[in-house]
Amino acid sequence: MLALAGCGGSEREGLIAKGATPAYADGHVDGCASGNAAGGGIFDSPENDAARFDTDAQYAQGWSDGFETCKARMEAMVLEARLRKSKWDD
């Protein structure tokens, strides 16, 4: 659906400017933080408003989209960093 690099307020505002609902944007921001953490990022922590996830379909969709996008991006960045480090170690 919608994806935008960034974090926090600027990401939320950018998503809304591109037509996302505020609920979707809130979920995307939280899901992205969670995806970054799951993908190996050391500066993010999982975020999820469980009650809102269960009752707000737009938030849940945004969270899922943000999680998948940011987890994949973080995993790729971590892998690239490991590969670069291994070249330096040789």
PEHUFEN-V15352 format. One record per residue. N is the residue number from 0. RES is the residue in three letters. SS is DSSP state (helix for helix, strand for strand, loop for the rest). NEAR is the number of other C-alpha atoms within 10 Angstrom. D_LAST is the distance of its C-alpha to the last C-alpha in Angstrom with 2 decimals. Layout:
N,RES,SS,NEAR,D_LAST + N,RES,SS,NEAR,D_LAST
This chain:
0,MET,loop,7,41.61 + 1,LEU,loop,15,40.70 + 2,ALA,loop,17,37.26 + 3,LEU,loop,16,36.39 + 4,ALA,loop,13,33.37 + 5,GLY,loop,12,34.12 + 6,CYS,loop,15,35.29 + 7,GLY,helix,14,38.48 + 8,GLY,helix,12,41.58 + 9,SER,helix,13,40.26 + 10,GLU,helix,19,38.97 + 11,ARG,helix,23,42.31 + 12,GLU,helix,16,44.32 + 13,GLY,helix,17,42.36 + 14,LEU,helix,22,42.92 + 15,ILE,helix,17,46.61 + 16,ALA,helix,10,46.91 + 17,LYS,loop,11,45.62 + 18,GLY,loop,12,48.32 + 19,ALA,loop,19,46.90 + 20,THR,loop,16,49.28 + 21,PRO,helix,16,48.69 + 22,ALA,helix,19,48.25 + 23,TYR,helix,26,45.57 + 24,ALA,helix,28,43.77 + 25,ASP,helix,27,43.96 + 26,GLY,helix,30,42.53 + 27,HIS,helix,36,39.73 + 28,VAL,helix,29,38.67 + 29,ASP,helix,26,38.76 + 30,GLY,helix,29,37.01 + 31,CYS,helix,34,34.23 + 32,ALA,helix,26,33.60 + 33,SER,helix,24,33.60 + 34,GLY,helix,30,31.29 + 35,ASN,helix,25,28.77 + 36,ALA,helix,21,28.95 + 37,ALA,helix,20,28.71 + 38,GLY,loop,22,25.72 + 39,GLY,loop,16,23.64 + 40,GLY,loop,18,24.94 + 41,ILE,loop,9,25.42 + 42,PHE,loop,8,28.23 + 43,ASP,loop,15,30.67 + 44,SER,loop,15,32.96 + 45,PRO,loop,14,34.97 + 46,GLU,loop,17,38.28 + 47,ASN,loop,19,41.19 + 48,ASP,loop,14,44.92 + 49,ALA,helix,10,45.86 + 50,ALA,helix,8,49.56 + 51,ARG,helix,14,49.03 + 52,PHE,helix,17,46.56 + 53,ASP,helix,10,49.30 + 54,THR,helix,10,52.12 + 55,ASP,loop,14,50.78 + 56,ALA,helix,14,49.53 + 57,GLN,helix,20,48.22 + 58,TYR,helix,26,46.14 + 59,ALA,helix,24,44.82 + 60,GLN,helix,19,43.91 + 61,GLY,helix,27,42.19 + 62,TRP,helix,29,40.26 + 63,SER,helix,20,39.12 + 64,ASP,helix,22,38.16 + 65,GLY,helix,30,36.30 + 66,PHE,helix,27,34.46 + 67,GLU,helix,18,33.26 + 68,THR,helix,20,32.30 + 69,CYS,helix,26,30.42 + 70,LYS,helix,23,28.72 + 71,ALA,helix,16,27.34 + 72,ARG,helix,16,26.26 + 73,MET,helix,19,24.57 + 74,GLU,helix,18,22.75 + 75,ALA,helix,14,21.43 + 76,MET,helix,15,20.34 + 77,VAL,helix,15,18.62 + 78,LEU,helix,13,16.78 + 79,GLU,helix,12,15.72 + 80,ALA,helix,12,14.54 + 81,ARG,helix,12,12.48 + 82,LEU,helix,12,10.92 + 83,ARG,helix,11,10.27 + 84,LYS,helix,11,8.86 + 85,SER,helix,10,6.37 + 86,LYS,helix,9,5.38 + 87,TRP,helix,8,5.52 + 88,ASP,helix,7,3.81 + 89,ASP,loop,5,0.00
